Amino acid sequence: MKKEDLLKQLQWEDPFAGFTPHSAPESWSWHYDEAFLQSVYARVPRPQLIAEVGSWLGRSAIEAANYYTRRGWQDFTLICIDTWLGSAEHWLQPGLARNLPRINGYPVYYEQFLSNLALAGLSEQILPLPQTSLNASRILFSLALSFDWVYLDASHDQMDVLMDLSMYWPLVKPGGALFGDDVHWRGVRAALDDFCKLHGLIPETSEKSWAIWKR
Ligand SMILES: C[S@@+](CC[C@H](N)C(=O)[O-])C[C@H]1O[C@@H](n2cnc3c(N)ncnc32)[C@H](O)[C@@H]1O
């Protein structure tokens, strides 16, 4: 689904309208499990509507969107959900806290996210939704939207991941995937195992990533 059509349907403004990107993209440091994630994209070759929960500066969004645009598929929208306030570890771990830019104590990296996506030439495909994962799932559910896939990479706390799995699984279309990062984190693994047990699902995993598919 083209973003302009989705925006008309939702009666939302385009967050990129009138936005002037910074002159240079800011580097991002998260690892990217290319082989596993591309194997998921390949199984959904022409998505209409996809979502990512946890976008940070846009690395995973850029990789996913580029995967499709470089194969000649442009007519999709990727909704990027994030508070752009950081996860608990960005506040607690000194190494990560150094990478959380703040002004007067308030995180300020949303604009850099917009800039990175604009400079990557993806403003036609990307729709940021600055919300908590829980509120965003309620908004998307109320709008009766459904997704070819949803990528989870927000909080890695067990209860939060369980909530994200529970809220976003109903938003995935039959044949689509819910997948995510950091399955080697204890909270992510425990939540995924609990969720899969409850729903009779068998997760596909690599060392770092996981995916579940909806029949
Ligand atoms: C690990 S980073 C995402 C990295 C990104 N996927 C990438 O590849 O660069 C996690 C992001 O999730 C966001 N986040 C954490 N908990 C959240 C929540 N409950 N709701 C929305 N966003 C959240 C943080 O603000 C942070 O930007």
The ligand as an SDF file (V2000), in Angstrom:
LIG
                    3D

 27 29  0  0  0  0  0  0  0  0999 V2000
   17.5690   -1.7580   20.1530 C   0  0  0  0  0  0  0  0  0  0  0  0
   16.8200   -0.2670   19.6830 S   0  0  0  0  0  0  0  0  0  0  0  0
   16.1830   -0.6470   18.0810 C   0  0  0  0  0  0  0  0  0  0  0  0
   17.2760   -0.8280   17.0860 C   0  0  0  0  0  0  0  0  0  0  0  0
   16.8120   -0.7870   15.6330 C   0  0  0  0  0  0  0  0  0  0  0  0
   15.8690   -1.8550   15.3410 N   0  0  0  0  0  0  0  0  0  0  0  0
   18.0240   -0.8480   14.7340 C   0  0  0  0  0  0  0  0  0  0  0  0
   18.2250   -1.8610   14.0570 O   0  0  0  0  0  0  0  0  0  0  0  0
   18.8150    0.1000   14.7200 O   0  0  0  0  0  0  0  0  0  0  0  0
   15.3640   -0.2510   20.6570 C   0  0  0  0  0  0  0  0  0  0  0  0
   14.4200    0.9160   20.4140 C   0  0  0  0  0  0  0  0  0  0  0  0
   13.1780    0.5290   21.0000 O   0  0  0  0  0  0  0  0  0  0  0  0
   12.5680    1.6500   21.5880 C   0  0  0  0  0  0  0  0  0  0  0  0
   11.6610    1.1680   22.6400 N   0  0  0  0  0  0  0  0  0  0  0  0
   11.9650    0.4900   23.7620 C   0  0  0  0  0  0  0  0  0  0  0  0
   10.8740    0.1790   24.4650 N   0  0  0  0  0  0  0  0  0  0  0  0
    9.8210    0.6860   23.7640 C   0  0  0  0  0  0  0  0  0  0  0  0
    8.4210    0.6900   23.9640 C   0  0  0  0  0  0  0  0  0  0  0  0
    7.8600    0.1070   25.0350 N   0  0  0  0  0  0  0  0  0  0  0  0
    7.6550    1.2920   23.0540 N   0  0  0  0  0  0  0  0  0  0  0  0
    8.2020    1.8900   21.9500 C   0  0  0  0  0  0  0  0  0  0  0  0
    9.5330    1.9080   21.7110 N   0  0  0  0  0  0  0  0  0  0  0  0
   10.3310    1.3180   22.6010 C   0  0  0  0  0  0  0  0  0  0  0  0
   13.7060    2.4930   22.1060 C   0  0  0  0  0  0  0  0  0  0  0  0
   13.3190    3.8450   22.2070 O   0  0  0  0  0  0  0  0  0  0  0  0
   14.8130    2.2310   21.0690 C   0  0  0  0  0  0  0  0  0  0  0  0
   14.8630    3.2760   20.1210 O   0  0  0  0  0  0  0  0  0  0  0  0
  1  2  1  0
  2  3  1  0
  2 10  1  0
  3  4  1  0
  4  5  1  0
  5  6  1  0
  5  7  1  0
  7  8  2  0
  7  9  1  0
 10 11  1  0
 11 12  1  0
 11 26  1  0
 12 13  1  0
 13 14  1  0
 13 24  1  0
 14 15  1  0
 14 23  1  0
 15 16  2  0
 16 17  1  0
 17 18  1  0
 17 23  2  0
 18 19  1  0
 18 20  2  0
 20 21  1  0
 21 22  2  0
 22 23  1  0
 24 25  1  0
 24 26  1  0
 26 27  1  0
M  CHG  2   2   1   9  -1
M  END
$$$$
